[in-house]
Amino acid sequence: MKTKTSLTVIAALALGGASAQSTIKVASLAPLSGGQGAIGTQARNGIELAVREYQPQFKKLGLTLQFVPFDDQADPATGTAAARKIAADRQVLAVVGALNSGVTIPVSAALAPSRVAMVSSASTANNVTDRGLSNMNRIVARDDAQGPAGAGFIQNTLKAKKVYILNDKTAYGEGLANEVEKALRAKGVRVVANEGTEEKNDFSGIVAKIKLQRPDAIYFGGIYNQVGVFLRQLRDAGVTTPVVGGDGLDSLELLKIAGPGAENLYFTTGAAPVEALPAAKTFAANYQKAFGQPAQGFAVYGYDAAKVVLQGILNAAKANGNKAPTRAQVESAIRKGNFSGLLSGTASFNSVGDRKAATLYVMKVGGGQVKLSTSLPVKPGRS
């Protein structure tokens, strides 16, 4: 009786182990609450859509694919706490995220010892990949690719001779602004200021300085919730100067926050707009059906980053005899893979996890709409 009971327990444990091994989890990190919740939710939804599309492929291998989203609140400490939970759950094989460079940098370092692969959909700071971590990859262009692209647009299209630069004092905004400044100065364009500000409500002092300097263009390295307030106050003060920013402005919430101030505004993004690619139209329709709202840039980013992660895990599983792969196997499969079928084109990574080639789009905001202005081929990684 004792032996029979022991055998029963062993059998149950074996079945439980087999069940656990057949479940694969993909986590995400994004701000789902707070001031940046709109873009974080877009990213999470894009990731979820990709997971739904891939679940049948995993099921054919006898594997159950689950999606586990985490809210990092755009806060490094909150993101790092989530990273510890992710590392402790051995079923989590990879992470899509984070969005903010200031979160991605400490989180990737925290997950590196556990070999948990990350594919960031939106972190542009050079230091995200300059550290050479084997688990860290991204599909978005670095600051030193996106910054010069924005600077080139300011000089060649806007014909600006004098530029006022602002940044939000984050790893993302400051890094992007510094690259824009460097590129503009190299082109002989006068940069009258590169001012950091954490102000969220009253930009009257900055607006007064801008009116005094009378720049031909303004560049703001920041996120839509802050820049939207600045735009409203800038236009209310009678300043119609064109404003340019990075992909942190890629949210329809910007139009709501800025109101009539959302005019003569441009931003660079790697997220293919609906009018640029037929595949983007299909994605937009599927997203609208699934979530009852229009897809925006960060949804495209999340979808593409998730497809890289999911295809990487699938490739590793097939190479592992159609069994759940290890974290190390997934890490290697993502870094060495060549991923097609993305809205942003085919993606492969260099030795530090930067994408080898992609396209940046310049979007124009005005008249309550966001439209494609031009496209720019870039090398998102270091040359």
NUBA-909720 format. One record per residue (C-alpha): residue number from 1; x, y, z; residue in three letters. Coordinates in nm, 2 decimals. Layout:
N
[NUM [X Y Z] Ala]
...
// end
This chain:
383
[1 [0.00 0.00 0.00] Met]
[2 [0.29 0.23 0.09] Lys]
[3 [0.47 0.14 -0.24] Thr]
[4 [0.15 0.19 -0.44] Lys]
[5 [0.09 0.54 -0.28] Thr]
[6 [0.45 0.64 -0.36] Ser]
[7 [0.42 0.53 -0.72] Leu]
[8 [0.10 0.73 -0.75] Thr]
[9 [0.27 1.04 -0.61] Val]
[10 [0.57 1.00 -0.85] Ile]
[11 [0.33 0.95 -1.15] Ala]
[12 [0.14 1.27 -1.05] Ala]
[13 [0.46 1.46 -1.02] Leu]
[14 [0.58 1.34 -1.35] Ala]
[15 [0.25 1.44 -1.52] Leu]
[16 [0.28 1.78 -1.35] Gly]
[17 [0.63 1.82 -1.47] Gly]
[18 [0.53 1.73 -1.83] Ala]
[19 [0.24 1.98 -1.81] Ser]
[20 [0.47 2.25 -1.69] Ala]
[21 [0.73 2.18 -1.96] Gln]
[22 [0.46 2.21 -2.23] Ser]
[23 [0.37 2.56 -2.12] Thr]
[24 [0.57 2.85 -2.26] Ile]
[25 [0.52 3.21 -2.14] Lys]
[26 [0.61 3.53 -2.31] Val]
[27 [0.61 3.84 -2.08] Ala]
[28 [0.59 4.20 -2.17] Ser]
[29 [0.70 4.52 -1.99] Leu]
[30 [0.53 4.85 -2.07] Ala]
[31 [0.36 5.14 -1.88] Pro]
[32 [0.00 5.03 -1.86] Leu]
[33 [-0.10 5.30 -1.61] Ser]
[34 [0.01 5.66 -1.55] Gly]
[35 [0.09 5.93 -1.80] Gly]
[36 [0.23 5.70 -2.06] Gln]
[37 [-0.04 5.43 -2.03] Gly]
[38 [-0.19 5.50 -2.38] Ala]
[39 [0.13 5.40 -2.57] Ile]
[40 [0.20 5.11 -2.33] Gly]
[41 [-0.15 4.97 -2.38] Thr]
[42 [-0.11 5.00 -2.75] Gln]
[43 [0.21 4.81 -2.73] Ala]
[44 [0.06 4.54 -2.51] Arg]
[45 [-0.24 4.50 -2.75] Asn]
[46 [0.00 4.46 -3.04] Gly]
[47 [0.19 4.19 -2.85] Ile]
[48 [-0.13 4.01 -2.76] Glu]
[49 [-0.24 4.01 -3.12] Leu]
[50 [0.09 3.85 -3.23] Ala]
[51 [0.05 3.59 -2.95] Val]
[52 [-0.30 3.50 -3.07] Arg]
[53 [-0.17 3.45 -3.42] Glu]
[54 [0.12 3.22 -3.30] Tyr]
[55 [-0.07 3.01 -3.05] Gln]
[56 [-0.19 2.75 -3.32] Pro]
[57 [0.17 2.70 -3.44] Gln]
[58 [0.28 2.62 -3.08] Phe]
[59 [-0.02 2.40 -3.03] Lys]
[60 [0.09 2.18 -3.33] Lys]
[61 [0.41 2.11 -3.13] Leu]
[62 [0.21 2.02 -2.82] Gly]
[63 [0.31 2.35 -2.65] Leu]
[64 [0.07 2.59 -2.48] Thr]
[65 [0.17 2.96 -2.54] Leu]
[66 [0.07 3.21 -2.27] Gln]
[67 [0.11 3.59 -2.26] Phe]
[68 [0.19 3.76 -1.93] Val]
[69 [0.19 4.14 -1.94] Pro]
[70 [0.35 4.35 -1.66] Phe]
[71 [0.29 4.72 -1.59] Asp]
[72 [0.63 4.89 -1.53] Asp]
[73 [0.46 5.24 -1.50] Gln]
[74 [0.76 5.38 -1.70] Ala]
[75 [0.95 5.35 -1.37] Asp]
[76 [1.29 5.17 -1.35] Pro]
[77 [1.23 5.04 -0.99] Ala]
[78 [0.89 4.90 -1.08] Thr]
[79 [1.03 4.74 -1.40] Gly]
[80 [1.32 4.58 -1.21] Thr]
[81 [1.08 4.44 -0.95] Ala]
[82 [0.88 4.28 -1.24] Ala]
[83 [1.21 4.15 -1.38] Ala]
[84 [1.27 3.95 -1.06] Arg]
[85 [0.93 3.79 -1.09] Lys]
[86 [1.00 3.71 -1.46] Ile]
[87 [1.34 3.55 -1.37] Ala]
[88 [1.18 3.34 -1.10] Ala]
[89 [0.92 3.19 -1.34] Asp]
[90 [1.11 2.93 -1.54] Arg]
[91 [0.82 2.91 -1.79] Gln]
[92 [0.89 3.27 -1.91] Val]
[93 [1.14 3.23 -2.19] Leu]
[94 [1.15 3.59 -2.33] Ala]
[95 [1.03 3.94 -2.28] Val]
[96 [0.89 4.19 -2.52] Val]
[97 [0.99 4.53 -2.39] Gly]
[98 [1.05 4.75 -2.22] Ala]
[99 [0.93 5.07 -2.39] Leu]
[100 [1.13 5.33 -2.20] Asn]
[101 [1.51 5.32 -2.23] Ser]
[102 [1.54 5.41 -1.86] Gly]
[103 [1.35 5.09 -1.77] Val]
[104 [1.50 4.87 -2.04] Thr]
[105 [1.86 4.93 -1.93] Ile]
[106 [1.83 4.81 -1.57] Pro]
[107 [1.58 4.54 -1.65] Val]
[108 [1.80 4.38 -1.92] Ser]
[109 [2.09 4.38 -1.67] Ala]
[110 [1.87 4.22 -1.41] Ala]
[111 [1.76 3.94 -1.65] Leu]
[112 [2.10 3.88 -1.82] Ala]
[113 [2.22 3.62 -1.56] Pro]
[114 [1.90 3.42 -1.61] Ser]
[115 [1.95 3.43 -1.99] Arg]
[116 [1.60 3.58 -2.04] Val]
[117 [1.60 3.73 -2.39] Ala]
[118 [1.45 4.07 -2.45] Met]
[119 [1.34 4.24 -2.77] Val]
[120 [1.25 4.60 -2.70] Ser]
[121 [1.00 4.76 -2.93] Ser]
[122 [1.08 5.12 -2.86] Ala]
[123 [1.39 5.18 -2.65] Ser]
[124 [1.63 5.40 -2.85] Thr]
[125 [1.90 5.50 -2.61] Ala]
[126 [2.25 5.40 -2.74] Asn]
[127 [2.34 5.24 -2.41] Asn]
[128 [2.06 4.99 -2.44] Val]
[129 [2.28 4.78 -2.66] Thr]
[130 [2.62 4.94 -2.62] Asp]
[131 [2.67 4.73 -2.30] Arg]
[132 [2.69 4.42 -2.52] Gly]
[133 [2.45 4.20 -2.33] Leu]
[134 [2.37 3.88 -2.50] Ser]
[135 [2.00 3.89 -2.40] Asn]
[136 [1.93 4.24 -2.52] Met]
[137 [1.79 4.32 -2.87] Asn]
[138 [1.57 4.59 -3.02] Arg]
[139 [1.38 4.64 -3.34] Ile]
[140 [1.38 5.02 -3.32] Val]
[141 [1.65 5.26 -3.45] Ala]
[142 [1.90 5.39 -3.20] Arg]
[143 [1.93 5.75 -3.10] Asp]
[144 [2.24 5.79 -3.32] Asp]
[145 [2.03 5.68 -3.62] Ala]
[146 [1.70 5.85 -3.54] Gln]
[147 [1.86 6.17 -3.42] Gly]
[148 [2.06 6.24 -3.74] Pro]
[149 [1.74 6.14 -3.95] Ala]
[150 [1.54 6.41 -3.76] Gly]
[151 [1.83 6.66 -3.79] Ala]
[152 [1.84 6.59 -4.17] Gly]
[153 [1.47 6.66 -4.20] Phe]
[154 [1.50 6.98 -4.00] Ile]
[155 [1.78 7.11 -4.23] Gln]
[156 [1.68 6.97 -4.57] Asn]
[157 [1.30 6.99 -4.56] Thr]
[158 [1.23 7.26 -4.30] Leu]
[159 [1.53 7.46 -4.42] Lys]
[160 [1.60 7.56 -4.06] Ala]
[161 [1.92 7.77 -3.99] Lys]
[162 [1.85 7.81 -3.61] Lys]
[163 [1.71 7.54 -3.38] Val]
[164 [1.60 7.54 -3.02] Tyr]
[165 [1.62 7.19 -2.86] Ile]
[166 [1.44 7.06 -2.56] Leu]
[167 [1.45 6.72 -2.38] Asn]
[168 [1.26 6.56 -2.10] Asp]
[169 [1.58 6.46 -1.90] Lys]
[170 [1.51 6.09 -1.95] Thr]
[171 [1.75 5.84 -2.11] Ala]
[172 [1.53 5.85 -2.41] Tyr]
[173 [1.46 6.22 -2.45] Gly]
[174 [1.80 6.35 -2.36] Glu]
[175 [1.98 6.09 -2.57] Gly]
[176 [1.77 6.17 -2.87] Leu]
[177 [1.81 6.54 -2.83] Ala]
[178 [2.19 6.52 -2.79] Asn]
[179 [2.22 6.32 -3.12] Glu]
[180 [2.00 6.58 -3.30] Val]
[181 [2.22 6.86 -3.16] Glu]
[182 [2.54 6.68 -3.27] Lys]
[183 [2.41 6.62 -3.62] Ala]
[184 [2.28 6.97 -3.66] Leu]
[185 [2.61 7.13 -3.55] Arg]
[186 [2.79 6.90 -3.79] Ala]
[187 [2.57 7.04 -4.07] Lys]
[188 [2.64 7.40 -3.97] Gly]
[189 [2.30 7.46 -3.83] Val]
[190 [2.30 7.69 -3.53] Arg]
[191 [2.17 7.53 -3.20] Val]
[192 [2.07 7.81 -2.97] Val]
[193 [1.98 7.58 -2.67] Ala]
[194 [1.95 7.21 -2.57] Asn]
[195 [1.75 7.25 -2.25] Glu]
[196 [1.63 6.97 -2.02] Gly]
[197 [1.30 7.01 -1.84] Thr]
[198 [1.09 6.78 -1.63] Glu]
[199 [0.81 7.04 -1.63] Glu]
[200 [0.47 6.89 -1.70] Lys]
[201 [0.23 7.19 -1.66] Asn]
[202 [0.37 7.54 -1.70] Asp]
[203 [0.60 7.60 -2.00] Phe]
[204 [0.56 7.98 -1.99] Ser]
[205 [0.93 8.04 -1.91] Gly]
[206 [1.05 7.82 -2.19] Ile]
[207 [0.80 7.96 -2.43] Val]
[208 [0.93 8.31 -2.34] Ala]
[209 [1.29 8.21 -2.42] Lys]
[210 [1.18 8.06 -2.75] Ile]
[211 [1.00 8.38 -2.85] Lys]
[212 [1.31 8.57 -2.77] Leu]
[213 [1.54 8.34 -2.97] Gln]
[214 [1.30 8.31 -3.27] Arg]
[215 [1.43 7.98 -3.39] Pro]
[216 [1.33 7.84 -3.74] Asp]
[217 [1.25 7.50 -3.58] Ala]
[218 [1.21 7.34 -3.23] Ile]
[219 [1.31 6.98 -3.15] Tyr]
[220 [1.17 6.82 -2.84] Phe]
[221 [1.30 6.48 -2.73] Gly]
[222 [1.02 6.36 -2.51] Gly]
[223 [0.69 6.18 -2.47] Ile]
[224 [0.35 6.28 -2.60] Tyr]
[225 [0.19 6.36 -2.26] Asn]
[226 [0.45 6.63 -2.18] Gln]
[227 [0.50 6.76 -2.54] Val]
[228 [0.13 6.79 -2.59] Gly]
[229 [0.10 7.04 -2.30] Val]
[230 [0.40 7.23 -2.43] Phe]
[231 [0.25 7.25 -2.78] Leu]
[232 [-0.08 7.39 -2.65] Arg]
[233 [0.09 7.66 -2.45] Gln]
[234 [0.34 7.73 -2.74] Leu]
[235 [0.06 7.79 -2.99] Arg]
[236 [-0.15 7.98 -2.74] Asp]
[237 [0.14 8.22 -2.71] Ala]
[238 [0.13 8.28 -3.09] Gly]
[239 [0.44 8.07 -3.18] Val]
[240 [0.38 7.88 -3.50] Thr]
[241 [0.73 7.75 -3.55] Thr]
[242 [0.75 7.39 -3.66] Pro]
[243 [0.82 7.13 -3.38] Val]
[244 [0.99 6.80 -3.45] Val]
[245 [1.03 6.50 -3.22] Gly]
[246 [1.09 6.13 -3.20] Gly]
[247 [0.86 5.83 -3.18] Asp]
[248 [0.76 5.92 -2.82] Gly]
[249 [0.51 6.15 -2.99] Leu]
[250 [0.35 5.87 -3.18] Asp]
[251 [0.01 5.86 -3.00] Ser]
[252 [-0.33 6.00 -3.09] Leu]
[253 [-0.35 6.11 -2.73] Glu]
[254 [-0.11 6.39 -2.83] Leu]
[255 [-0.39 6.54 -3.04] Leu]
[256 [-0.63 6.54 -2.74] Lys]
[257 [-0.38 6.69 -2.51] Ile]
[258 [-0.24 6.96 -2.75] Ala]
[259 [-0.59 7.04 -2.89] Gly]
[260 [-0.56 7.31 -3.16] Pro]
[261 [-0.18 7.33 -3.07] Gly]
[262 [-0.12 7.00 -3.26] Ala]
[263 [-0.02 7.19 -3.58] Glu]
[264 [0.30 7.21 -3.78] Asn]
[265 [0.43 6.91 -3.59] Leu]
[266 [0.65 6.63 -3.72] Tyr]
[267 [0.80 6.31 -3.56] Phe]
[268 [1.02 6.02 -3.67] Thr]
[269 [0.91 5.66 -3.62] Thr]
[270 [1.00 5.32 -3.73] Gly]
[271 [0.64 5.20 -3.71] Ala]
[272 [0.51 5.16 -4.06] Ala]
[273 [0.20 5.38 -4.11] Pro]
[274 [-0.11 5.23 -4.26] Val]
[275 [-0.07 5.41 -4.59] Glu]
[276 [0.29 5.29 -4.63] Ala]
[277 [0.24 4.91 -4.66] Leu]
[278 [-0.05 4.68 -4.75] Pro]
[279 [0.03 4.46 -4.46] Ala]
[280 [-0.01 4.75 -4.22] Ala]
[281 [-0.37 4.79 -4.35] Lys]
[282 [-0.45 4.43 -4.27] Thr]
[283 [-0.29 4.46 -3.92] Phe]
[284 [-0.49 4.78 -3.86] Ala]
[285 [-0.81 4.61 -3.95] Ala]
[286 [-0.73 4.31 -3.72] Asn]
[287 [-0.64 4.54 -3.44] Tyr]
[288 [-0.96 4.74 -3.47] Gln]
[289 [-1.16 4.42 -3.46] Lys]
[290 [-0.98 4.28 -3.16] Ala]
[291 [-0.96 4.59 -2.94] Phe]
[292 [-1.23 4.83 -3.08] Gly]
[293 [-0.98 5.11 -3.13] Gln]
[294 [-0.74 5.22 -3.41] Pro]
[295 [-0.39 5.08 -3.41] Ala]
[296 [-0.11 5.34 -3.36] Gln]
[297 [0.26 5.33 -3.39] Gly]
[298 [0.34 5.16 -3.06] Phe]
[299 [0.10 4.88 -3.14] Ala]
[300 [0.30 4.82 -3.46] Val]
[301 [0.62 4.83 -3.26] Tyr]
[302 [0.48 4.58 -3.01] Gly]
[303 [0.35 4.35 -3.27] Tyr]
[304 [0.68 4.34 -3.46] Asp]
[305 [0.89 4.29 -3.15] Ala]
[306 [0.65 4.01 -3.04] Ala]
[307 [0.68 3.83 -3.37] Lys]
[308 [1.06 3.83 -3.34] Val]
[309 [1.03 3.68 -2.99] Val]
[310 [0.77 3.43 -3.09] Leu]
[311 [0.94 3.31 -3.41] Gln]
[312 [1.27 3.29 -3.22] Gly]
[313 [1.11 3.07 -2.95] Ile]
[314 [0.94 2.86 -3.22] Leu]
[315 [1.27 2.82 -3.41] Asn]
[316 [1.44 2.71 -3.09] Ala]
[317 [1.16 2.46 -3.01] Ala]
[318 [1.19 2.30 -3.35] Lys]
[319 [1.57 2.28 -3.32] Ala]
[320 [1.51 2.12 -2.98] Asn]
[321 [1.30 1.83 -3.12] Gly]
[322 [0.97 2.01 -3.10] Asn]
[323 [1.01 2.05 -2.72] Lys]
[324 [1.01 2.36 -2.50] Ala]
[325 [1.36 2.51 -2.54] Pro]
[326 [1.58 2.65 -2.27] Thr]
[327 [1.62 3.02 -2.21] Arg]
[328 [1.97 3.00 -2.35] Ala]
[329 [1.85 2.84 -2.67] Gln]
[330 [1.59 3.11 -2.72] Val]
[331 [1.84 3.38 -2.65] Glu]
[332 [2.07 3.24 -2.92] Ser]
[333 [1.78 3.18 -3.17] Ala]
[334 [1.67 3.55 -3.14] Ile]
[335 [2.01 3.70 -3.18] Arg]
[336 [2.11 3.48 -3.47] Lys]
[337 [1.77 3.47 -3.65] Gly]
[338 [1.65 3.64 -3.96] Asn]
[339 [1.28 3.74 -3.92] Phe]
[340 [1.06 3.82 -4.21] Ser]
[341 [0.69 3.91 -4.23] Gly]
[342 [0.72 4.21 -4.00] Leu]
[343 [0.54 4.54 -4.07] Leu]
[344 [0.87 4.71 -4.04] Ser]
[345 [1.04 4.48 -4.29] Gly]
[346 [1.29 4.19 -4.24] Thr]
[347 [1.49 4.21 -3.92] Ala]
[348 [1.82 4.06 -3.81] Ser]
[349 [2.05 4.17 -3.54] Phe]
[350 [2.42 4.25 -3.52] Asn]
[351 [2.65 4.13 -3.25] Ser]
[352 [2.51 4.36 -2.98] Val]
[353 [2.14 4.32 -3.06] Gly]
[354 [2.09 4.63 -3.29] Asp]
[355 [1.88 4.58 -3.60] Arg]
[356 [2.10 4.58 -3.92] Lys]
[357 [1.87 4.78 -4.14] Ala]
[358 [1.52 4.94 -4.14] Ala]
[359 [1.31 5.24 -4.26] Thr]
[360 [1.22 5.55 -4.06] Leu]
[361 [0.91 5.74 -4.14] Tyr]
[362 [0.85 6.11 -4.08] Val]
[363 [0.49 6.18 -3.99] Met]
[364 [0.32 6.52 -4.01] Lys]
[365 [0.05 6.62 -3.76] Val]
[366 [-0.20 6.89 -3.85] Gly]
[367 [-0.57 6.95 -3.90] Gly]
[368 [-0.64 6.68 -3.64] Gly]
[369 [-0.47 6.41 -3.85] Gln]
[370 [-0.14 6.23 -3.86] Val]
[371 [-0.01 6.17 -4.21] Lys]
[372 [0.30 6.03 -4.37] Leu]
[373 [0.54 6.30 -4.48] Ser]
[374 [0.84 6.10 -4.61] Thr]
[375 [1.04 5.78 -4.55] Ser]
[376 [1.41 5.75 -4.47] Leu]
[377 [1.62 5.43 -4.50] Pro]
[378 [1.86 5.40 -4.20] Val]
[379 [2.10 5.16 -4.04] Lys]
[380 [1.96 5.15 -3.68] Pro]
[381 [2.27 4.99 -3.54] Gly]
[382 [2.63 5.11 -3.51] Arg]
[383 [2.81 5.12 -3.84] Ser]
// end
